[in-house]
C-alpha cells in the first residue's frame, strides 16, 4: 500500500507540479477510493459467483428438461413407429391370407371337379351294378320259373 501512495505522490508531482505530503487529505481520499474499489470488487465477485451458481443450476435444469422432453419425443416416435409397423404387418398378413385363400380356392376347384366326375362315375357304376344285379335276379327268377 505504501508503494501505491509513493507512486501516487510522484504522479501528482509530475502531472500537476504540486508536492503532496503523506498526510495530505487528497491521499486520504485516494485510500478511501482504493478501499471502495476493493470492497466493490469483492461484492461484484460475490455477485458473479452467485450468478454463476444460478446459471449452472439453470443449465442443469435445462439439461434435465431437455433430456426428459427428448425421451418423451423419442418414446412417442417409437410408439408411433411400432403402431405403423403393426399396421403394415397386419395389412401384409391380410394380403398374404387373401392370396393364400385364393390359391387354396383355385387348388380346391381343381380337385373338386375331378372328384365330382369320380362321384358321377361311381354313381353310374353303382347304377350299372344294380341294373346287372336286377338283370341277374330276373334271369335267375325266370330260369327257376320256367
NUKEZA-349690 format. One record per atom (N, C-alpha, C, CB): residue number from 0; residue in three letters; chain; atom name; x, y, z. Coordinates in steps of 0.001 Angstrom, whole numbers, padded with zeros to 6 digits. Glycine has a CB too. Layout:
# residues N
n/res/chain/atom/east/north/up
NUM/ala/A/CA/X/Y/Z
...
# end
This chain:
# residues 146
n/res/chain/atom/east/north/up
0/unk/A/N/000823/-001190/000000
0/unk/A/CA/000000/000000/000000
0/unk/A/C/000870/001258/000000
0/unk/A/CB/-000938/-000004/001207
1/unk/A/N/001973/001231/000764
1/unk/A/CA/002845/002416/000804
1/unk/A/C/003477/002651/-000567
1/unk/A/CB/003951/002250/001884
2/unk/A/N/003744/001586/-001311
2/unk/A/CA/004273/001749/-002670
2/unk/A/C/003274/002475/-003554
2/unk/A/CB/004624/000385/-003283
3/unk/A/N/002007/002190/-003370
3/unk/A/CA/000971/002863/-004156
3/unk/A/C/000922/004342/-003811
3/unk/A/CB/-000403/002215/-003917
4/unk/A/N/001038/004648/-002525
4/unk/A/CA/000994/006054/-002097
4/unk/A/C/002200/006812/-002658
4/unk/A/CB/000966/006156/-000542
5/unk/A/N/003386/006206/-002573
5/unk/A/CA/004594/006850/-003110
5/unk/A/C/004444/007078/-004617
5/unk/A/CB/005856/005985/-002818
6/unk/A/N/003933/006090/-005283
6/unk/A/CA/003736/006205/-006734
6/unk/A/C/002743/007312/-007045
6/unk/A/CB/003245/004868/-007329
7/unk/A/N/001666/007415/-006244
7/unk/A/CA/000654/008452/-006437
7/unk/A/C/001256/009840/-006197
7/unk/A/CB/-000547/008217/-005496
8/unk/A/N/002062/009979/-005150
8/unk/A/CA/002712/011277/-004855
8/unk/A/C/003582/011687/-006035
8/unk/A/CB/003572/011196/-003548
9/unk/A/N/004368/010765/-006588
9/unk/A/CA/005218/011079/-007748
9/unk/A/C/004367/011464/-008967
9/unk/A/CB/006124/009869/-008093
10/unk/A/N/003283/010766/-009183
10/unk/A/CA/002430/011040/-010342
10/unk/A/C/001805/012428/-010227
10/unk/A/CB/001329/009966/-010474
11/unk/A/N/001309/012781/-009030
11/unk/A/CA/000717/014119/-008829
11/unk/A/C/001765/015199/-009061
11/unk/A/CB/000123/014252/-007401
12/unk/A/N/002949/014967/-008536
12/unk/A/CA/004025/015941/-008713
12/unk/A/C/004386/016068/-010185
12/unk/A/CB/005263/015539/-007893
13/unk/A/N/004443/014969/-010924
13/unk/A/CA/004845/015006/-012328
13/unk/A/C/003770/015646/-013190
13/unk/A/CB/005150/013598/-012834
14/unk/A/N/002512/015309/-012971
14/unk/A/CA/001438/015819/-013836
14/unk/A/C/001025/017231/-013474
14/unk/A/CB/000231/014910/-013761
15/unk/A/N/000947/017531/-012178
15/unk/A/CA/000372/018805/-011764
15/unk/A/C/001407/019770/-011175
15/unk/A/CB/-000720/018559/-010756
16/unk/A/N/002600/019293/-010939
16/unk/A/CA/003641/020165/-010381
16/unk/A/C/003342/020549/-008937
16/unk/A/CB/003787/021425/-011229
17/unk/A/N/002656/019731/-008206
17/unk/A/CA/002306/020015/-006810
17/unk/A/C/002953/018950/-005948
17/unk/A/CB/000749/020050/-006593
18/unk/A/N/003558/019394/-004839
18/unk/A/CA/004151/018447/-003896
18/unk/A/C/003090/018121/-002863
18/unk/A/CB/005453/019024/-003221
19/unk/A/N/002876/016827/-002672
19/unk/A/CA/001852/016376/-001722
19/unk/A/C/002557/015579/-000634
19/unk/A/CB/000734/015513/-002432
20/unk/A/N/002197/015862/000635
20/unk/A/CA/002780/015117/001758
20/unk/A/C/001943/013869/002023
20/unk/A/CB/002863/016005/003040
21/unk/A/N/002520/012935/002794
21/unk/A/CA/001827/011674/003083
21/unk/A/C/000550/011896/003894
21/unk/A/CB/002756/010724/003837
22/unk/A/N/000476/013005/004626
22/unk/A/CA/-000708/013250/005452
22/unk/A/C/-001698/014205/004784
22/unk/A/CB/-000289/013810/006801
23/unk/A/N/-001541/014432/003500
23/unk/A/CA/-002430/015315/002743
23/unk/A/C/-003817/014678/002625
23/unk/A/CB/-001843/015611/001333
24/unk/A/N/-004892/015457/002779
24/unk/A/CA/-006258/014914/002689
24/unk/A/C/-006562/014266/001336
24/unk/A/CB/-007264/016016/002949
25/unk/A/N/-005872/014683/000288
25/unk/A/CA/-006107/014082/-001021
25/unk/A/C/-005714/012612/-001025
25/unk/A/CB/-005333/014835/-002102
26/unk/A/N/-004656/012281/-000263
26/unk/A/CA/-004240/010883/-000180
26/unk/A/C/-005215/010061/000645
26/unk/A/CB/-002844/010781/000414
27/unk/A/N/-005860/010719/001618
27/unk/A/CA/-006904/010032/002386
27/unk/A/C/-008040/009639/001438
27/unk/A/CB/-007439/010940/003549
28/unk/A/N/-008400/010567/000542
28/unk/A/CA/-009439/010259/-000455
28/unk/A/C/-009007/009111/-001370
28/unk/A/CB/-009760/011511/-001300
29/unk/A/N/-007724/009112/-001739
29/unk/A/CA/-007203/008027/-002579
29/unk/A/C/-007308/006697/-001843
29/unk/A/CB/-005733/008300/-002984
30/unk/A/N/-006966/006687/-000542
30/unk/A/CA/-007051/005467/000249
30/unk/A/C/-008504/005001/000346
30/unk/A/CB/-006459/005690/001657
31/unk/A/N/-009410/005961/000569
31/unk/A/CA/-010844/005617/000630
31/unk/A/C/-011300/005055/-000709
31/unk/A/CB/-011701/006861/001011
32/unk/A/N/-010868/005704/-001801
32/unk/A/CA/-011232/005211/-003143
32/unk/A/C/-010723/003790/-003366
32/unk/A/CB/-010666/006145/-004232
33/unk/A/N/-009446/003557/-002995
33/unk/A/CA/-008890/002200/-003148
33/unk/A/C/-009697/001184/-002342
33/unk/A/CB/-007408/002167/-002703
34/unk/A/N/-010024/001584/-001095
34/unk/A/CA/-010797/000670/-000241
34/unk/A/C/-012168/000391/-000857
34/unk/A/CB/-010962/001262/001183
35/unk/A/N/-012813/001451/-001358
35/unk/A/CA/-014123/001278/-002007
35/unk/A/C/-014013/000381/-003245
35/unk/A/CB/-014713/002651/-002403
36/unk/A/N/-012932/000587/-004012
36/unk/A/CA/-012739/-000250/-005201
36/unk/A/C/-012548/-001717/-004816
36/unk/A/CB/-011528/000244/-006011
37/unk/A/N/-011751/-001960/-003767
37/unk/A/CA/-011513/-003340/-003323
37/unk/A/C/-012814/-003957/-002813
37/unk/A/CB/-010424/-003384/-002215
38/unk/A/N/-013561/-003189/-001969
38/unk/A/CA/-014836/-003694/-001447
38/unk/A/C/-015831/-003928/-002579
38/unk/A/CB/-015426/-002711/-000419
39/unk/A/N/-015851/-003004/-003531
39/unk/A/CA/-016755/-003132/-004679
39/unk/A/C/-016380/-004357/-005512
39/unk/A/CB/-016713/-001854/-005554
40/unk/A/N/-015100/-004581/-005726
40/unk/A/CA/-014642/-005745/-006494
40/unk/A/C/-015030/-007037/-005793
40/unk/A/CB/-013119/-005693/-006701
41/unk/A/N/-014877/-007054/-004447
41/unk/A/CA/-015270/-008250/-003690
41/unk/A/C/-016772/-008490/-003804
41/unk/A/CB/-014866/-008111/-002206
42/unk/A/N/-017571/-007404/-003688
42/unk/A/CA/-019030/-007532/-003799
42/unk/A/C/-019418/-008009/-005198
42/unk/A/CB/-019721/-006181/-003481
43/unk/A/N/-018753/-007438/-006205
43/unk/A/CA/-019044/-007867/-007578
43/unk/A/C/-018659/-009315/-007797
43/unk/A/CB/-018314/-006983/-008581
44/unk/A/N/-017516/-009726/-007215
44/unk/A/CA/-017085/-011111/-007355
44/unk/A/C/-018102/-012046/-006679
44/unk/A/CB/-015669/-011306/-006744
45/unk/A/N/-018599/-011638/-005511
45/unk/A/CA/-019613/-012443/-004820
45/unk/A/C/-020879/-012545/-005674
45/unk/A/CB/-019947/-011831/-003432
46/unk/A/N/-021286/-011410/-006262
46/unk/A/CA/-022462/-011424/-007126
46/unk/A/C/-022218/-012303/-008360
46/unk/A/CB/-022829/-009989/-007555
47/unk/A/N/-021015/-012220/-008933
47/unk/A/CA/-020684/-013053/-010090
47/unk/A/C/-020701/-014535/-009718
47/unk/A/CB/-019308/-012664/-010654
48/unk/A/N/-020172/-014855/-008537
48/unk/A/CA/-020190/-016256/-008091
48/unk/A/C/-021619/-016751/-007919
48/unk/A/CB/-019415/-016415/-006770
49/unk/A/N/-022473/-015912/-007303
49/unk/A/CA/-023892/-016270/-007134
49/unk/A/C/-024552/-016439/-008497
49/unk/A/CB/-024642/-015191/-006303
50/unk/A/N/-024284/-015519/-009410
50/unk/A/CA/-024849/-015587/-010757
50/unk/A/C/-024379/-016849/-011473
50/unk/A/CB/-024462/-014339/-011569
51/unk/A/N/-023085/-017159/-011297
51/unk/A/CA/-022529/-018365/-011917
51/unk/A/C/-023236/-019611/-011384
51/unk/A/CB/-021006/-018460/-011658
52/unk/A/N/-023450/-019668/-010067
52/unk/A/CA/-024147/-020812/-009473
52/unk/A/C/-025568/-020921/-010006
52/unk/A/CB/-024168/-020694/-007945
53/unk/A/N/-026249/-019773/-010102
53/unk/A/CA/-027613/-019765/-010630
53/unk/A/C/-027629/-020231/-012085
53/unk/A/CB/-028229/-018358/-010514
54/unk/A/N/-026673/-019757/-012868
54/unk/A/CA/-026605/-020166/-014277
54/unk/A/C/-026316/-021661/-014403
54/unk/A/CB/-025527/-019359/-015018
55/unk/A/N/-025418/-022171/-013540
55/unk/A/CA/-025129/-023605/-013574
55/unk/A/C/-026364/-024409/-013195
55/unk/A/CB/-023962/-023946/-012631
56/unk/A/N/-027105/-023932/-012177
56/unk/A/CA/-028341/-024617/-011780
56/unk/A/C/-029355/-024581/-012916
56/unk/A/CB/-028939/-023972/-010509
57/unk/A/N/-029472/-023428/-013576
57/unk/A/CA/-030383/-023313/-014722
57/unk/A/C/-029955/-024245/-015854
57/unk/A/CB/-030434/-021858/-015228
58/unk/A/N/-028662/-024296/-016100
58/unk/A/CA/-028165/-025167/-017173
58/unk/A/C/-028463/-026629/-016853
58/unk/A/CB/-026645/-024965/-017380
59/unk/A/N/-028284/-027007/-015585
59/unk/A/CA/-028598/-028388/-015198
59/unk/A/C/-030087/-028656/-015336
59/unk/A/CB/-028143/-028666/-013754
60/unk/A/N/-030912/-027701/-014916
60/unk/A/CA/-032361/-027865/-015038
60/unk/A/C/-032758/-027960/-016512
60/unk/A/CB/-033103/-026690/-014352
61/unk/A/N/-032166/-027097/-017342
61/unk/A/CA/-032461/-027146/-018779
61/unk/A/C/-032018/-028474/-019376
61/unk/A/CB/-031773/-025983/-019513
62/unk/A/N/-030850/-028944/-018936
62/unk/A/CA/-030364/-030231/-019446
62/unk/A/C/-031326/-031345/-019055
62/unk/A/CB/-028944/-030535/-018911
63/unk/A/N/-031797/-031324/-017806
63/unk/A/CA/-032746/-032356/-017352
63/unk/A/C/-034058/-032237/-018119
63/unk/A/CB/-033005/-032235/-015823
64/unk/A/N/-034545/-030985/-018296
64/unk/A/CA/-035786/-030785/-019046
64/unk/A/C/-035624/-031241/-020486
64/unk/A/CB/-036211/-029313/-019005
65/unk/A/N/-034498/-030888/-021075
65/unk/A/CA/-034241/-031279/-022465
65/unk/A/C/-034169/-032789/-022596
65/unk/A/CB/-032941/-030646/-022975
66/unk/A/N/-033493/-033416/-021636
66/unk/A/CA/-033393/-034882/-021668
66/unk/A/C/-034771/-035497/-021531
66/unk/A/CB/-032464/-035401/-020548
67/unk/A/N/-035571/-034988/-020600
67/unk/A/CA/-036919/-035527/-020391
67/unk/A/C/-037777/-035354/-021645
67/unk/A/CB/-037594/-034838/-019189
68/unk/A/N/-037719/-034161/-022225
68/unk/A/CA/-038505/-033903/-023435
68/unk/A/C/-038013/-034762/-024590
68/unk/A/CB/-038437/-032417/-023818
69/unk/A/N/-036704/-034922/-024695
69/unk/A/CA/-036151/-035760/-025760
69/unk/A/C/-036620/-037200/-025594
69/unk/A/CB/-034610/-035696/-025763
70/unk/A/N/-036607/-037675/-024359
70/unk/A/CA/-037065/-039042/-024111
70/unk/A/C/-038543/-039185/-024450
70/unk/A/CB/-036816/-039438/-022647
71/unk/A/N/-039351/-038174/-024077
71/unk/A/CA/-040780/-038240/-024415
71/unk/A/C/-040983/-038255/-025925
71/unk/A/CB/-041538/-037051/-023794
72/unk/A/N/-040243/-037398/-026627
72/unk/A/CA/-040361/-037352/-028092
72/unk/A/C/-039915/-038680/-028694
72/unk/A/CB/-039519/-036185/-028678
73/unk/A/N/-038800/-039204/-028183
73/unk/A/CA/-038290/-040478/-028683
73/unk/A/C/-039273/-041607/-028414
73/unk/A/CB/-036941/-040798/-028046
74/unk/A/N/-039847/-041631/-027210
74/unk/A/CA/-040833/-042670/-026882
74/unk/A/C/-042078/-042534/-027747
74/unk/A/CB/-041216/-042599/-025398
75/unk/A/N/-042514/-041303/-027983
75/unk/A/CA/-043682/-041087/-028842
75/unk/A/C/-043382/-041550/-030267
75/unk/A/CB/-044096/-039593/-028838
76/unk/A/N/-042193/-041209/-030752
76/unk/A/CA/-041813/-041642/-032110
76/unk/A/C/-041713/-043159/-032177
76/unk/A/CB/-040468/-041003/-032535
77/unk/A/N/-041172/-043766/-031123
77/unk/A/CA/-041055/-045221/-031081
77/unk/A/C/-042433/-045868/-031060
77/unk/A/CB/-040242/-045663/-029857
78/unk/A/N/-043338/-045319/-030266
78/unk/A/CA/-044702/-045852/-030210
78/unk/A/C/-045391/-045715/-031565
78/unk/A/CB/-045521/-045130/-029124
79/unk/A/N/-045239/-044546/-032174
79/unk/A/CA/-045853/-044327/-033486
79/unk/A/C/-045259/-045281/-034513
79/unk/A/CB/-045662/-042865/-033943
80/unk/A/N/-043952/-045491/-034429
80/unk/A/CA/-043318/-046398/-035383
80/unk/A/C/-043755/-047831/-035156
80/unk/A/CB/-041805/-046297/-035288
81/unk/A/N/-043899/-048234/-033880
81/unk/A/CA/-044400/-049583/-033585
81/unk/A/C/-045822/-049754/-034115
81/unk/A/CB/-044363/-049856/-032063
82/unk/A/N/-046642/-048723/-033898
82/unk/A/CA/-048021/-048791/-034364
82/unk/A/C/-048069/-048878/-035891
82/unk/A/CB/-048815/-047567/-033871
83/unk/A/N/-047258/-048055/-036537
83/unk/A/CA/-047218/-048077/-038007
83/unk/A/C/-046723/-049437/-038496
83/unk/A/CB/-046304/-046941/-038552
84/unk/A/N/-045706/-049961/-037829
84/unk/A/CA/-045181/-051274/-038215
84/unk/A/C/-046250/-052342/-038025
84/unk/A/CB/-043920/-051625/-037392
85/unk/A/N/-046985/-052252/-036902
85/unk/A/CA/-048058/-053212/-036640
85/unk/A/C/-049129/-053150/-037711
85/unk/A/CB/-048678/-052958/-035275
86/unk/A/N/-049487/-051925/-038106
86/unk/A/CA/-050500/-051773/-039153
86/unk/A/C/-049997/-052330/-040483
86/unk/A/CB/-050890/-050294/-039313
87/unk/A/N/-048751/-052066/-040788
87/unk/A/CA/-048177/-052575/-042039
87/unk/A/C/-048133/-054102/-042012
87/unk/A/CB/-046753/-051997/-042268
88/unk/A/N/-047739/-054649/-040848
88/unk/A/CA/-047685/-056109/-040732
88/unk/A/C/-049087/-056709/-040833
88/unk/A/CB/-047023/-056522/-039399
89/unk/A/N/-050076/-056033/-040228
89/unk/A/CA/-051457/-056510/-040310
89/unk/A/C/-051952/-056478/-041746
89/unk/A/CB/-052374/-055668/-039416
90/unk/A/N/-051654/-055392/-042463
90/unk/A/CA/-052052/-055313/-043872
90/unk/A/C/-051358/-056403/-044685
90/unk/A/CB/-051721/-053921/-044454
91/unk/A/N/-050064/-056608/-044400
91/unk/A/CA/-049320/-057656/-045103
91/unk/A/C/-049903/-059032/-044810
91/unk/A/CB/-047840/-057620/-044707
92/unk/A/N/-050256/-059266/-043532
92/unk/A/CA/-050850/-060554/-043159
92/unk/A/C/-052197/-060747/-043851
92/unk/A/CB/-051019/-060650/-041629
93/unk/A/N/-053001/-059674/-043880
93/unk/A/CA/-054298/-059760/-044569
93/unk/A/C/-054106/-060046/-046050
93/unk/A/CB/-055097/-058457/-044385
94/unk/A/N/-053153/-059358/-046653
94/unk/A/CA/-052881/-059571/-048073
94/unk/A/C/-052407/-060997/-048331
94/unk/A/CB/-051835/-058570/-048573
95/unk/A/N/-051497/-061473/-047467
95/unk/A/CA/-050987/-062841/-047631
95/unk/A/C/-052106/-063850/-047436
95/unk/A/CB/-049842/-063122/-046638
96/unk/A/N/-052954/-063611/-046430
96/unk/A/CA/-054084/-064510/-046180
96/unk/A/C/-055011/-064554/-047385
96/unk/A/CB/-054863/-064068/-044929
97/unk/A/N/-055285/-063405/-047958
97/unk/A/CA/-056160/-063359/-049133
97/unk/A/C/-055532/-064117/-050302
97/unk/A/CB/-056446/-061896/-049539
98/unk/A/N/-054235/-063944/-050501
98/unk/A/CA/-053567/-064643/-051601
98/unk/A/C/-053565/-066149/-051373
98/unk/A/CB/-052131/-064136/-051765
99/unk/A/N/-053295/-066552/-050117
99/unk/A/CA/-053302/-067992/-049810
99/unk/A/C/-054702/-068549/-050005
99/unk/A/CB/-052813/-068256/-048358
100/unk/A/N/-055712/-067801/-049527
100/unk/A/CA/-057103/-068247/-049700
100/unk/A/C/-057429/-068410/-051180
100/unk/A/CB/-058084/-067246/-049045
101/unk/A/N/-057017/-067450/-052006
101/unk/A/CA/-057262/-067551/-053451
101/unk/A/C/-056586/-068787/-054030
101/unk/A/CB/-056761/-066288/-054175
102/unk/A/N/-055347/-069025/-053630
102/unk/A/CA/-054618/-070198/-054154
102/unk/A/C/-055277/-071507/-053692
102/unk/A/CB/-053133/-070161/-053695
103/unk/A/N/-055726/-071529/-052417
103/unk/A/CA/-056413/-072728/-051904
103/unk/A/C/-057720/-072931/-052658
103/unk/A/CB/-056684/-072608/-050374
104/unk/A/N/-058452/-071844/-052908
104/unk/A/CA/-059708/-071960/-053664
104/unk/A/C/-059451/-072498/-055063
104/unk/A/CB/-060418/-070598/-053749
105/unk/A/N/-058395/-072004/-055701
105/unk/A/CA/-058055/-072500/-057053
105/unk/A/C/-057696/-073978/-056988
105/unk/A/CB/-056872/-071686/-057667
106/unk/A/N/-056878/-074343/-055988
106/unk/A/CA/-056475/-075751/-055854
106/unk/A/C/-057684/-076619/-055551
106/unk/A/CB/-055412/-075915/-054746
107/unk/A/N/-058583/-076156/-054677
107/unk/A/CA/-059794/-076932/-054361
107/unk/A/C/-060678/-077087/-055590
107/unk/A/CB/-060589/-076259/-053227
108/unk/A/N/-060778/-076025/-056352
108/unk/A/CA/-061598/-076099/-057577
108/unk/A/C/-061007/-077134/-058542
108/unk/A/CB/-061687/-074697/-058271
109/unk/A/N/-059682/-077148/-058612
109/unk/A/CA/-059030/-078112/-059491
109/unk/A/C/-059234/-079541/-058992
109/unk/A/CB/-057538/-077803/-059603
110/unk/A/N/-059395/-079706/-057683
110/unk/A/CA/-059601/-081044/-057116
110/unk/A/C/-061086/-081405/-057114
110/unk/A/CB/-059034/-081119/-055680
111/unk/A/N/-061956/-080427/-056875
111/unk/A/CA/-063398/-080684/-056755
111/unk/A/C/-063971/-081196/-058071
111/unk/A/CB/-064139/-079406/-056319
112/unk/A/N/-063579/-080629/-059170
112/unk/A/CA/-064132/-081044/-060476
112/unk/A/C/-063826/-082524/-060741
112/unk/A/CB/-063550/-080161/-061625
113/unk/A/N/-062574/-082982/-060607
113/unk/A/CA/-062333/-084418/-060811
113/unk/A/C/-063049/-085291/-059778
113/unk/A/CB/-060841/-084701/-060763
114/unk/A/N/-063187/-084794/-058533
114/unk/A/CA/-063908/-085583/-057519
114/unk/A/C/-065367/-085710/-057917
114/unk/A/CB/-063787/-084933/-056111
115/unk/A/N/-065957/-084673/-058404
115/unk/A/CA/-067363/-084744/-058846
115/unk/A/C/-067504/-085711/-060021
115/unk/A/CB/-067884/-083335/-059248
116/unk/A/N/-066529/-085685/-060909
116/unk/A/CA/-066559/-086642/-062021
116/unk/A/C/-066446/-088070/-061494
116/unk/A/CB/-065419/-086350/-063026
117/unk/A/N/-065537/-088244/-060521
117/unk/A/CA/-065362/-089585/-059941
117/unk/A/C/-066630/-090011/-059226
117/unk/A/CB/-064161/-089616/-058963
118/unk/A/N/-067291/-089078/-058524
118/unk/A/CA/-068547/-089408/-057855
118/unk/A/C/-069603/-089821/-058879
118/unk/A/CB/-069047/-088212/-057020
119/unk/A/N/-069649/-089092/-059977
119/unk/A/CA/-070613/-089419/-061031
119/unk/A/C/-070337/-090802/-061598
119/unk/A/CB/-070569/-088368/-062152
120/unk/A/N/-069051/-091083/-061831
120/unk/A/CA/-068677/-092404/-062359
120/unk/A/C/-069049/-093490/-061347
120/unk/A/CB/-067149/-092462/-062682
121/unk/A/N/-068803/-093206/-060045
121/unk/A/CA/-069164/-094186/-059004
121/unk/A/C/-070660/-094420/-058998
121/unk/A/CB/-068699/-093710/-057610
122/unk/A/N/-071428/-093347/-059099
122/unk/A/CA/-072886/-093490/-059109
122/unk/A/C/-073322/-094297/-060330
122/unk/A/CB/-073575/-092101/-059103
123/unk/A/N/-072699/-094012/-061486
123/unk/A/CA/-073054/-094759/-062695
123/unk/A/C/-072661/-096234/-062554
123/unk/A/CB/-072368/-094139/-063933
124/unk/A/N/-071500/-096489/-061931
124/unk/A/CA/-071080/-097886/-061696
124/unk/A/C/-072042/-098593/-060756
124/unk/A/CB/-069653/-097936/-061113
125/unk/A/N/-072470/-097874/-059691
125/unk/A/CA/-073438/-098475/-058764
125/unk/A/C/-074738/-098763/-059504
125/unk/A/CB/-073701/-097539/-057544
126/unk/A/N/-075168/-097805/-060322
126/unk/A/CA/-076396/-097994/-061100
126/unk/A/C/-076245/-099179/-062054
126/unk/A/CB/-076743/-096708/-061892
127/unk/A/N/-075060/-099288/-062700
127/unk/A/CA/-074819/-100406/-063612
127/unk/A/C/-074809/-101713/-062825
127/unk/A/CB/-073480/-100219/-064378
128/unk/A/N/-074190/-101680/-061629
128/unk/A/CA/-074155/-102894/-060806
128/unk/A/C/-075549/-103286/-060377
128/unk/A/CB/-073265/-102695/-059577
129/unk/A/N/-076347/-102326/-059951
129/unk/A/CA/-077726/-102626/-059538
129/unk/A/C/-078509/-103153/-060735
129/unk/A/CB/-078421/-101360/-058944
130/unk/A/N/-078310/-102520/-061891
130/unk/A/CA/-079013/-102973/-063093
130/unk/A/C/-078604/-104400/-063417
130/unk/A/CB/-078720/-102039/-064293
131/unk/A/N/-077283/-104696/-063316
131/unk/A/CA/-076811/-106059/-063580
131/unk/A/C/-077391/-107018/-062561
131/unk/A/CB/-075272/-106122/-063555
132/unk/A/N/-077422/-106605/-061311
132/unk/A/CA/-077972/-107451/-060259
132/unk/A/C/-079455/-107721/-060501
132/unk/A/CB/-077768/-106800/-058885
133/unk/A/N/-080176/-106697/-060883
133/unk/A/CA/-081609/-106870/-061186
133/unk/A/C/-081762/-107788/-062395
133/unk/A/CB/-082301/-105489/-061455
134/unk/A/N/-080905/-107597/-063393
134/unk/A/CA/-080997/-108450/-064593
134/unk/A/C/-080695/-109893/-064222
134/unk/A/CB/-080017/-107964/-065703
135/unk/A/N/-079680/-110117/-063354
135/unk/A/CA/-079333/-111477/-062936
135/unk/A/C/-080469/-112054/-062113
135/unk/A/CB/-078009/-111494/-062127
136/unk/A/N/-081056/-111214/-061250
136/unk/A/CA/-082173/-111697/-060429
136/unk/A/C/-083351/-112060/-061311
136/unk/A/CB/-082592/-110637/-059391
137/unk/A/N/-083627/-111238/-062300
137/unk/A/CA/-084740/-111533/-063210
137/unk/A/C/-084423/-112801/-064003
137/unk/A/CB/-085009/-110333/-064174
138/unk/A/N/-083185/-112898/-064453
138/unk/A/CA/-082789/-114098/-065212
138/unk/A/C/-082874/-115330/-064319
138/unk/A/CB/-081350/-113946/-065782
139/unk/A/N/-082420/-115207/-063073
139/unk/A/CA/-082494/-116327/-062147
139/unk/A/C/-083930/-116674/-061832
139/unk/A/CB/-081741/-116015/-060869
140/unk/A/N/-084783/-115711/-061684
140/unk/A/CA/-086183/-115961/-061398
140/unk/A/C/-086849/-116608/-062597
140/unk/A/CB/-086900/-114663/-061018
141/unk/A/N/-086499/-116111/-063803
141/unk/A/CA/-087133/-116665/-064994
141/unk/A/C/-086632/-118067/-065256
141/unk/A/CB/-086875/-115778/-066209
142/unk/A/N/-085376/-118362/-064927
142/unk/A/CA/-084889/-119727/-065128
142/unk/A/C/-085563/-120631/-064108
142/unk/A/CB/-083331/-119803/-065000
143/unk/A/N/-085795/-120241/-062990
143/unk/A/CA/-086438/-121051/-061982
143/unk/A/C/-087898/-121275/-062290
143/unk/A/CB/-086292/-120417/-060637
144/unk/A/N/-088519/-120373/-062818
144/unk/A/CA/-089941/-120475/-063096
144/unk/A/C/-090195/-121013/-064487
144/unk/A/CB/-090607/-119131/-062932
145/unk/A/N/-089360/-121319/-065182
145/unk/A/CA/-089583/-121894/-066499
145/unk/A/C/-089581/-123329/-066480
145/unk/A/CB/-088604/-121446/-067444
# end
